[in-house]
Amino acid sequence: MLKSKVGYSTNEDERLQGVEAATDSTKSLENIALNILFLSCRNDAKKVLKGVREVTNTPIIGCTSCEGIITPDGYLTSENGYVGMLSLSDKDMVVGVAAHEGGKDARLIGRKVAIEAVENAKSTRAPAYFYMIASPKEEEAYLMGIQDVIGRVPMFGGSAADNTVNNEWKIICNDKVISDGVAVAFFYTDNEIETTFTGAYKETDNMGLITEVKDHRNLVSIDGISALKKYAQWSEVSPKTLRGETLLMDSVKKPLGIKDPLGNLTVIRHPMYGEDNGTATINDDTIMLGNNVVEGTAIIQLEATDNEIINAPADALREVKKKMYVEPAAYILIHDGARKMYLKDKIEEVANQVIKEAKGVPFIMPFTFGEYGYGEHSSNICGGLMLSFTAIGKN
């Protein structure tokens, strides 16, 4: 039977943050299969890990979170940094973790990390479920490489984050700390695991055909019109007001989305930067997206109100609970970082709603710069501005 606990700390001493968080999360637990660790980009991750290792030598995976985390005791942040850890204990659960630094061939790296995770679990077969963390750059290629090895196994996860989208993120796997790359946790278990993957946005009537893409994530044109101009038309503003980093926050309420072939999942493509750099053939107004898009496919403008963005996490938790046939023992709630940055102090409302909905089940909620999951009969896929909420059953 799975048991879980959450520990956290904002101690001024970073080593003691690791000690305190690990002491609380592992207290009274035996047969720990995995520790999931989140911390501030302000932390020295190696010092935190040193403290954690003074308490436990069991497998660890995690990353830095954007501005804070949410635990059953509320929203946690601090100028001293912060550490939160969820520990999972079950004598019948085996988790193989592995990480690899980034390189020239992300798909090959995905294959290598998958093989290593299987070997670390002392197994010769595919896992029942897996968790992935990556730096915000080549998530799709890592995922393809992993699936080259294990096939289409259901997944959840999110990309490492920092506070300013300034490459200050870190990925953690056991005693390894990397800035660029991928880490995975492969779950070998009969416990029920369910994921809800959603942006919780409504579709608008604004849609078009992607007619030019550069380097997978630079959306050049829609319907033969520059992407930024088309997005500005849909949003009823001037393209000039959307250039540069302004687009990152301005698009939170009105992002773009692509639909899976069966229409069961709309995956968000977050417009992050409005560029005027001469790279386009239609004109210079391109949109840098947080994830890949493909020419010849449809893209839709989505929308949500502030209240809908605030209420979405509790709604998503309620949805994943409905999928469960057994009583949940832990929740891993991956919440997009840009949504959090947009909400600012209103994140406290999100925390209060999620705590109420969790009804005492231990959980941890980081804020990531990309989210991964799947919908009903869809493939595993990476998105942004999304919620990847996972429940693990007691048995």
N, C-alpha and C positions, 0 to 999 in steps of 0.2 A: 504493500500500500504506500502510495506517495505521500510524503509530508513536505512542507516547505515553510521557510521563515525568511523574513526580510530584516536586514540590518543596515544602518547608515550612520554617518558621522560628518561633522563640520569642524572637527578639532583643528586648532591652528597648526599642529604638527602633522605633516602628511603621512608619515609612517603610522602614527597613532590613528589617523583616519582609517587606514587599512585594518589595523588591529581591532578597532572598535566595531567597524561595520561587519567584519568577519566573525568576531566573537558573538555578536547578537544574531547573525543569520545562521550560524552553525550550532548554536547552543541547543543541547539536548537532541540533536539530530545524529543518527548513525547511518552508515552506508550512503554517504553523500555521493550522488552521481555527477552533479554539475553545480557550479557557482556562476551566476550571471552578474557581471560587475559593470556598473556605470559610474563615471566620474567626470569632473570638470576638466576642460582643456587647460585651466590654470594649474591643475595638479601636475606634479612630477609623477608620472604613472609608475615609474620604477620604484620610487619611494613608497607609494601606496601598495604596490605588489609585495614589497619587502614586508610590510606590516601584515598583509593578508597571509603571507606564507609563514609567519610566526604562529598563525592560528590553525591553518589547514593546508594540506598538500594535495587536496583533491582537485579535479579539473576546473579550470577557469576560462571563461570567454567573456568579452565585453568590449566597450568602447567609450569614448567621450560623448557627452550629451550637450545639447544646446541650452545653455543658461541655467539648467536645473533638472530635477527629476521629480516625479510624484511617487510617494510611498503611501501605505495605509495611514500614516500620520500626517499627510498633507504634502504641499509643495515644498521642496527643499532646494535652497540655493544659499550661497555664502561667498563673501569676498575671499575667504580662506580656501575656497574650493569646497567640494563635497564628494562623498563616496556613498554609493548605495549598492547592496548586494542581495540577490535572491538565491537561496540555496535550495536545491531539490534533493530529497533523500528517498531512496527506494532500493531495497536489496536486489530487486529483480530488473532494475533499469541499468543499462550500460550506455554511456555516452562517450563517443570518440571525438576529440577536438583536434584541430590542426589549423595552422596559419602559414601563409607564404607571402613574402614581399612582392610588390608589383614588379613588372618587367615588360619586355617588348611584346610578349605573346600572352595576353590575359586568359585566353581560352585554354592554353596549355597549362598555365598556372592553376586554373580551376581544376583541371584533371589531376594535377599533382597533389593539390590540397585534399581532394576527395579520396584519392588512394591512401594518403597518409592518415586521414581520419578513420577510414575503414580499418587500417592496420592498427591504429592506436586503440580501437575498440576490440581488438583481437578477434575480428570477424572476417568472413569471406563473402558476405552478402550485403545487399543494399539496406540502409536503415529504414525504419518505419516513417521517420519524419526528419527534417533537418532545419537548422537555424543558420543563417548566413549574415555576416557583417562584412562590409567592404568600404574602401574609401570612395568618395563620391566622384567616380570617373568612368570605370569600366565594369559596372555591376553586371550588365547583360552578358558580357563575354565570360566573366567568371562563372556565371550561372550556367551558360552553355557547356563550359568545360566540366563542371561538376556533374551535369546531367549526362555528359558523354560517358561517365563512369558508372553512375548509379541509376540512370533512367529518370523517368518522371516520378519522383518521390515528392509528396507535398512538403511545402516549405513556408517559413515565415522569416522576418528579419528586417533590418534597416541599416543604412549607411552611417558611419561615424560622423560626428558633427562637432562644430566649435561654436563660438558665440558671434562670430562676425563673417563667416564664409571666407576665411583667410588661411586655409590649409593648416590649421593648428590642431586638427583632429588626430586621435590615436586609436589604434586597434590593439586589443589585448588578447593573448591566448597563452594560457599557462604562464610561463615566465618571460614570454616574448612580447615586446612592445614595438609596433611598427606604425609608420605614418601613411604608407601607401601599400595597399595589398588587400588580402581577403582572409577571413577566418570562418570556420564552420564548426558546428556541433551536430554530430549525427546521433540521433536517438534510436536505440535498440530497445524497444519496450512494447508490451501489450496494452499499456495504458492508453485510454482514449485521448487523442489530441485533436482539437478543432481550431480553425482559424477563420476569422472574418476579416476580409480585405476590402476596404471601401474608402472612397473620398467623401461620400455623403453629400455630393453636390447634385443639383438639378440640371438637366439638359436645357439649353435654350434652342431657339430656332436658327441660331447662327452656326453654320457648318459649311465646310468646303473641302476641296480635294487638295492634298499636298502635292505641289507640282515641282518643288525643288528643295533638296536637302543637301547640306554640306557637312561632311565629317560626322554623320549620324545624329548630331544634336543641334546643329545650326539650321533652324527652319527658315529657308530663304523666301519661299513664296507659297501662297495658297490661291488656287484658281488663277494662277498666272499673275497675281498681284503680290507685291512685296508683303511679307508676313506681318511686319509691324504695322504697315498701313492698313491691312485687312483687319488685324486685331483692333486697331484704333477705331476703324469704322464700326466694328461690332460693339465697341465700348463707348462710342459716341464722344471720343476725345481726339485731340491732335496727336499725331505720331511723335511730335517733338517732346510732348510731356511724358513719353514712355521710354525715352532713350536712357541708356546707362542703367545704374542700379535701381533707379526708381521703379522699374518694372517688377522687381522681386516682390515688393510688398503690395504694390498696386494690383497685382494679378492674383493675390490670395483669394479674393472674393469672386474673381472671374478667370479661372484658369482654363486651360485647354484639355481635351480628353480624347482618347481613342477607344473604340469598342472592340472587344474580342469577337471572333467570327460568329459566335452563337448569340451575341448580344447580352450575355449574362453578367458581364463585367465591363465597367468603364474605368479605364486606367488613366490617371491624371498625368498630364505633361505640363510641368510648371514653367511658365515663361519667366526666366530669371534675369535676362539682360537684353536690353534693346540696343542693337549694334548699328553703327554707321561707319563701316570700315572698308567699304569697297569690295567685299567678298562676294556679293550677289551679282547675278547676271540681269535680274529684273530692275533693281536699283539697290541702294545700299542699306535699306532698312530690314535687317534680319533679326530673328529672335533666337537667343541661345536658350535651349531647354535643359531641364534637369535630367532627361532620359531620351533614349533614341526614338526617332520616328522614321518612316519609310515613305518614299515617293509613291504616288498612285493609291494612297489610302486616305480615308476621310478623317477629318479632325473637327471637333465640336467645341464651341465655347460653353462652359459650364458656369454656374453661379450658386452662391450661398449667402445668406445674411449672417451678420455677426452672431445672432442667437443660434442659428443653425450650426455654425462652426463650434460654438461653445457646447451645444447639446450633443453633437455627433459622437464624442467618445463614450459617454454613458449609453447612448443608443447602440453603439457598436458592441459594447460589453454585454448589453442585454441580448443582442442578437447572437453572439457567440455562446452565451449561456443556454439559449434555446436549442442550439445544435447538440448539446451534450446529453448523452444517455445516462451518464453517471455523475456523481457529485464532483465538482471541480476542486482541485487541491492547490492550484496556483494559476495565476494569470501573468503573462508577459505581454505588456501593452505598448507596442511601438507606435509612437505619435510623431507626426511630422514636426520638424523644428521651425519651419517658416510659419506654420499656423500658430505655433506657440509665440514666436516673435511678434506676429501680427496682433495677437490677443493681449500681449503685455500683462498688466495686472489682472485681467479677466481670467488668467489661467487658474486663479484661485477658485473660480466658479467651476471650472472643469474638474479640478481636484475634488471639490466637495461632492459633485455629482457622481464621480467615479467611485469614491470611497463609499458612498451610500449604496451604489449598485453592486459593489464587490461583496457586501454583506459579510465582512470579516475574513474572506479568503485572501491570503497573502498575495501581493502583486507588486510589480515595479513598472514604472512608466518613464522611459527616456524620451528625448526629443531628437530625432534623427534627420539627416539630409537626404533621404530617399527611403522608400519602404518597399518590402517584397511580400508577395503572397500569391493567392490564386482565388478564383471565383468558382462557382458551380460549373464543373466540366471544362473549365478554362485551363490553359497552361500556367505554369509558374511564370511570374512576370514582375518587373521592377517598375515602380512609379514614384511620384512625388506628391506632396500635399495630401498624404493618405494615412490611414490607420491600419496597422497590421496587428490585430488583437487575437492572442492565442490563449486557449484554456487547456490545461493538462488535468486529466481526471485522476481521482484517487486510485482507480484501478482500471 
